[in-house]
Amino acid sequence: MSSHASDEARVIPLRPVPAAPVKPEEPAPKEPLWRDVVGDVLRRERLAQERTLKDVADAARISMPYLSELERGRKEASSEVLAAAAHALGLGLADLLALAHGRLARPAQPVRSRPLTSQPLRSGSRTAPRRTEARSRLGDIRLAA
């Protein structure tokens, strides 16, 4: 046998090769982390009250760098720290949770770019909840109702 006809194995595909590459589906929007949502709510409430980090940190009896890390979503706070930060802003822990829930209920939009006030929904005739004002022993409270 002097001819080297074919020393290579022949590969037979088991599945037909698609004519054009199939584009992968876009991944679902990533759900935000709890610490990012709570931190964003704390920061927006502080800025809405035109208060400084130092002022709120002193009122909550936590360090200013720690409050900054909470607002940026870098730290997971205990319930005691969250309650102290909320109370320093004139909110109860339940109010903080309600505001955070309002943010989590709309995961299609980025967390850090949404205002706390609700806007009407684009599809259908229903509208999103609007903020209401209430007074408590802790002061003004803004809730999504």
C-alpha positions in Angstrom: 0.0 0.0 0.0 1.8 2.9 -1.3 -1.0 5.4 -1.2 -1.7 7.5 1.9 -5.4 7.8 1.1 -6.6 8.9 4.5 -4.9 8.4 7.9 -7.3 10.8 9.5 -10.6 9.9 11.1 -13.7 11.1 9.4 -16.0 13.1 11.8 -19.7 12.8 11.2 -21.8 15.3 13.1 -24.7 13.8 15.0 -26.7 17.0 14.9 -27.0 19.2 11.8 -25.0 22.4 12.0 -27.2 25.5 12.0 -26.9 27.7 8.9 -26.6 30.9 11.0 -25.4 31.3 14.6 -28.3 31.5 17.1 -28.2 34.5 19.3 -28.4 33.6 23.0 -31.4 35.0 24.8 -30.8 38.0 27.0 -30.5 37.1 30.6 -33.3 38.1 33.0 -32.6 41.3 34.9 -30.5 40.6 38.0 -32.5 40.9 41.2 -30.9 43.5 43.5 -29.3 42.5 46.8 -31.1 43.4 50.0 -28.2 45.5 51.2 -28.2 47.6 48.0 -31.9 48.3 48.3 -31.8 49.2 52.0 -28.7 51.3 51.5 -30.3 53.2 48.6 -33.4 53.9 50.7 -31.3 55.2 53.6 -29.3 57.4 51.4 -32.3 58.8 49.5 -34.1 59.5 52.8 -31.1 61.3 54.2 -30.6 63.4 51.1 -34.3 64.2 51.0 -34.0 65.6 54.5 -30.9 67.5 53.5 -28.9 65.9 56.3 -25.2 65.0 56.3 -23.7 61.5 57.0 -22.2 62.8 60.2 -25.5 64.2 61.4 -27.4 60.9 60.8 -24.5 58.7 62.0 -24.3 60.7 65.3 -28.1 60.5 65.8 -28.0 56.7 65.1 -24.9 56.3 67.3 -22.9 54.5 64.5 -19.7 55.6 62.9 -19.9 57.8 59.8 -17.7 55.4 57.7 -20.0 52.5 58.6 -23.2 54.5 57.6 -21.5 55.4 54.4 -20.8 51.7 53.7 -24.4 50.8 54.5 -25.7 53.4 52.1 -23.4 52.1 49.3 -24.5 48.5 49.9 -21.0 47.4 51.0 -22.1 46.1 54.5 -25.0 43.9 55.7 -26.4 45.6 58.8 -28.0 44.0 61.8 -31.6 44.7 62.6 -30.4 46.8 65.5 -28.2 49.0 63.3 -31.0 49.3 60.6 -33.5 50.3 63.3 -31.1 52.9 64.7 -30.4 54.4 61.2 -34.1 54.4 60.4 -35.0 56.1 63.7 -32.2 58.7 63.1 -34.1 59.5 59.9 -37.4 59.7 61.6 -38.6 56.3 60.3 -39.5 53.1 62.0 -38.1 49.8 61.0 -41.4 48.9 59.4 -41.3 52.1 57.3 -37.8 51.3 56.1 -39.0 47.8 55.1 -42.0 49.3 53.3 -39.8 51.6 51.3 -37.4 48.8 50.5 -40.3 46.6 49.5 -41.6 49.2 47.1 -38.1 49.2 45.5 -38.0 45.4 45.2 -41.5 45.2 43.8 -40.2 46.7 40.5 -37.0 44.7 39.7 -37.1 45.7 36.0 -35.5 49.1 36.6 -32.0 49.6 38.2 -32.2 50.2 41.9 -30.0 53.2 42.1 -31.7 55.1 39.3 -35.3 55.0 40.6 -36.7 57.9 42.6 -38.7 57.1 45.8 -41.8 58.7 44.4 -43.9 56.4 42.3 -44.7 57.1 38.7 -47.7 55.7 36.7 -47.1 52.3 35.1 -46.7 52.4 31.4 -48.9 49.5 30.5 -52.6 49.3 31.3 -54.7 51.9 33.2 -53.4 51.0 36.7 -51.1 53.3 38.5 -48.3 52.5 40.9 -48.7 53.3 44.6 -48.1 56.9 45.4 -46.2 58.2 48.5 -48.3 59.5 51.4 -47.2 61.6 54.3 -48.0 60.6 57.9 -47.0 61.9 61.3 -45.8 59.6 64.1 -44.1 60.0 67.4 -40.8 59.9 65.4 -41.7 62.7 63.0 -42.7 62.8 59.3 -42.8 59.4 57.6 -43.0 58.8 53.9 -44.7 55.5 52.9 -45.6 53.9 49.7 -49.3 53.3 50.0 
